[in-house]
Amino acid sequence: MSGWTRRQVLRHLAHLQAHGLAQVSANAEWTRPQTLPTLEAASVEQVVRDRISLERQVFRERASAWVLARRASIAACQERAQRWWAGLDVGERALRVQRLSGEFSRLSV
């Protein structure tokens, strides 16, 4: 069996294993499971997974009062910093940019 064919077979076996239709032993021997998964059991598991996904999505979409206050605080700080920077003299801004970029370039990676 060529290497390519072997890889294809292993890939298909892994796909079957993911669906519970094949299993591999510690000796790398592939066999059929004693019991095959039923459609009913798989659909029940899928319903549970779908419900969990929906609950996670709803939970993540909700923003608590703390999160909203934090976002507002960060926005206010950024606005304050931008106003401060805009209020600086053009020469002062140039000196700060030059000094800070020099300090940054001397930092190690």
C-alpha positions as CSV (number, residue, x, y, z in Angstrom):
1,M,0.0,0.0,0.0
2,S,1.4,3.4,-1.0
3,G,1.9,6.1,1.6
4,W,-0.8,8.2,0.0
5,T,-3.3,5.4,0.1
6,R,-2.4,4.6,3.7
7,R,-2.9,8.2,4.8
8,Q,-6.3,8.3,3.0
9,V,-7.5,5.1,4.7
10,L,-6.3,6.4,8.1
11,R,-8.1,9.7,7.5
12,H,-11.3,7.9,6.6
13,L,-11.0,5.6,9.7
14,A,-10.5,8.6,11.9
15,H,-13.6,10.2,10.4
16,L,-15.5,7.0,11.2
17,Q,-14.1,6.9,14.7
18,A,-15.3,10.5,15.3
19,H,-18.9,9.3,14.5
20,G,-18.5,6.2,16.7
21,L,-18.4,3.7,13.8
22,A,-14.8,2.6,14.2
23,Q,-12.4,2.2,17.1
24,V,-8.6,1.8,17.4
25,S,-6.8,-0.3,19.9
26,A,-3.5,0.4,21.7
27,N,-1.9,-1.9,19.1
28,A,-3.2,0.4,16.3
29,E,-5.7,-2.2,15.1
30,W,-9.0,-0.8,13.8
31,T,-12.2,-2.6,14.6
32,R,-15.9,-2.1,14.5
33,P,-17.4,-1.2,17.9
34,Q,-19.5,-3.8,19.7
35,T,-22.5,-1.4,19.8
36,L,-23.1,1.2,17.1
37,P,-24.5,4.6,18.0
38,T,-28.2,4.9,17.3
39,L,-29.7,7.9,15.6
40,E,-31.9,8.5,18.6
41,A,-28.9,8.8,21.0
42,A,-27.0,11.0,18.6
43,S,-30.0,13.3,18.1
44,V,-30.5,13.6,21.9
45,E,-26.8,14.6,22.3
46,Q,-27.2,17.1,19.5
47,V,-30.2,18.7,21.1
48,V,-28.2,19.1,24.4
49,R,-25.2,20.5,22.5
50,D,-27.5,23.0,20.7
51,R,-29.1,24.0,23.9
52,I,-25.8,24.6,25.6
53,S,-24.5,26.6,22.6
54,L,-27.6,28.8,22.7
55,E,-27.3,29.4,26.5
56,R,-23.6,30.4,26.0
57,Q,-24.5,32.8,23.2
58,V,-27.3,34.4,25.3
59,F,-24.9,34.7,28.3
60,R,-22.1,36.2,26.3
61,E,-24.5,38.8,24.6
62,R,-25.7,40.1,28.0
63,A,-23.6,42.9,29.3
64,S,-23.7,43.4,33.1
65,A,-23.9,46.9,34.7
66,W,-20.2,46.5,35.6
67,V,-19.2,45.8,32.0
68,L,-21.2,48.7,30.7
69,A,-19.7,51.0,33.4
70,R,-16.2,49.7,32.5
71,R,-16.7,50.4,28.8
72,A,-17.9,53.9,29.6
73,S,-14.9,54.6,31.9
74,I,-12.4,53.4,29.2
75,A,-14.1,55.5,26.6
76,A,-14.0,58.6,28.9
77,C,-10.3,58.0,29.6
78,Q,-9.4,57.7,25.9
79,E,-11.4,60.8,25.1
80,R,-9.6,62.7,27.9
81,A,-6.2,61.5,26.6
82,Q,-7.0,62.6,23.1
83,R,-8.1,66.0,24.3
84,W,-4.9,66.4,26.3
85,W,-2.8,65.4,23.3
86,A,-4.7,67.8,21.0
87,G,-4.2,70.6,23.6
88,L,-0.4,70.3,23.5
89,D,1.7,72.7,21.5
90,V,2.9,71.2,18.1
91,G,6.6,71.6,19.2
92,E,5.9,69.8,22.5
93,R,4.1,67.0,20.7
94,A,7.1,66.6,18.3
95,L,9.5,66.4,21.3
96,R,7.4,63.8,23.1
97,V,7.1,61.7,19.9
98,Q,10.8,61.8,19.3
99,R,11.7,61.0,23.0
100,L,9.2,58.2,23.4
101,S,10.0,56.6,20.0
102,G,13.6,56.6,20.9
103,E,12.9,54.9,24.2
104,F,10.7,52.4,22.5
105,S,13.3,51.5,19.9
106,R,15.9,50.9,22.6
107,L,13.6,48.3,24.3
108,S,14.5,44.6,23.8
109,V,12.1,42.4,22.0
